[in-house]
Amino acid sequence: MNRSRRWINDTNEEVCKKFQLDSRIVSSLARQLSYLGRKAQAAGLLIFGGSTGGSLRPINHPGAQNVVATLDGAFDGGDGGDGF
C-alpha cells in the first residue's frame, strides 16, 4: 500500500448543513472508509454495498456467490437511477 497517498478532504459542507450533519464527523468517517478501502484493495478485496447490506468480495470475482465476509451497518450500492 502506498503510504504517501493522502486523503483529500472533499466533504460537502453545504450538504452537511442542509441535513444537519456534523461535517467533522462526516470528514472523519470519509477518511476512515477511504483508508479501509485502500487496505481492502491491497488485500485483493472489494467493499461492496448493495440493497441487502455490505460485504467483502474478491476484486476479480465480485459476484454474490463469492462473499467472503458480511458487514454490519448501512450500505447501499445504488446505481443512481433513482437519485441516490
C-alpha positions as CSV (number, residue, x, y, z in Angstrom):
1,M,0.0,0.0,0.0
2,N,1.3,3.5,-0.9
3,R,1.6,5.3,2.5
4,S,2.4,8.6,0.9
5,R,-1.1,8.8,-0.6
6,R,-3.2,11.2,1.4
7,W,-6.9,11.6,1.6
8,I,-8.2,14.8,0.1
9,N,-10.9,16.4,2.2
10,D,-13.8,16.9,-0.2
11,T,-16.5,16.9,2.4
12,N,-19.5,18.9,1.0
13,E,-20.1,21.4,3.8
14,E,-23.3,22.8,2.1
15,V,-25.0,19.3,2.0
16,C,-23.9,18.6,5.6
17,K,-25.6,21.8,6.8
18,K,-28.7,21.0,4.7
19,F,-29.1,17.7,6.5
20,Q,-27.8,19.0,9.9
21,L,-24.8,16.7,9.9
22,D,-21.6,17.5,11.7
23,S,-19.1,18.0,8.9
24,R,-16.2,16.9,11.2
25,I,-17.8,13.5,11.8
26,V,-18.6,13.2,8.0
27,S,-14.9,14.1,7.2
28,S,-13.6,11.6,9.8
29,L,-15.8,8.8,8.5
30,A,-14.8,9.5,4.9
31,R,-11.1,9.4,5.9
32,Q,-11.6,6.1,7.8
33,L,-13.6,4.5,5.0
34,S,-11.0,5.6,2.4
35,Y,-8.2,4.1,4.5
36,L,-10.2,0.8,4.8
37,G,-10.9,0.8,1.1
38,R,-7.2,1.1,0.3
39,K,-6.4,-1.7,2.7
40,A,-9.1,-3.9,1.2
41,Q,-7.8,-3.2,-2.3
42,A,-4.3,-4.1,-1.2
43,A,-5.6,-7.4,0.1
44,G,-7.4,-8.2,-3.2
45,L,-10.9,-7.4,-1.8
46,L,-13.7,-5.1,-2.8
47,I,-16.0,-3.5,-0.2
48,F,-19.4,-4.0,-1.8
49,G,-22.6,-2.2,-0.8
50,G,-25.9,-3.5,-2.0
51,S,-29.6,-3.5,-1.2
52,T,-29.1,-6.3,1.3
53,G,-26.1,-4.8,3.1
54,G,-22.4,-4.8,2.8
55,S,-19.9,-7.5,2.1
56,L,-16.3,-8.2,1.2
57,R,-15.7,-9.9,-2.1
58,P,-12.6,-10.8,-4.2
59,I,-11.8,-7.9,-6.6
60,N,-11.5,-10.2,-9.6
61,H,-14.6,-12.3,-8.8
62,P,-17.1,-9.9,-7.1
63,G,-20.3,-12.0,-7.7
64,A,-22.8,-12.5,-4.9
65,Q,-21.7,-16.2,-4.6
66,N,-18.2,-15.1,-3.7
67,V,-18.9,-13.1,-0.5
68,V,-16.0,-13.8,1.9
69,A,-17.5,-11.7,4.8
70,T,-20.7,-9.8,5.5
71,L,-20.6,-6.3,7.0
72,D,-22.8,-4.7,9.7
73,G,-24.2,-1.2,9.2
74,A,-25.8,0.9,6.5
75,F,-24.5,0.0,3.0
76,D,-26.0,0.8,-0.4
77,G,-24.5,0.5,-3.8
78,G,-27.3,2.3,-5.7
79,D,-26.8,2.8,-9.4
80,G,-28.0,6.4,-9.2
81,G,-31.1,5.7,-11.3
82,D,-33.4,6.8,-8.6
83,G,-31.5,9.8,-7.4
84,F,-29.2,8.1,-4.9
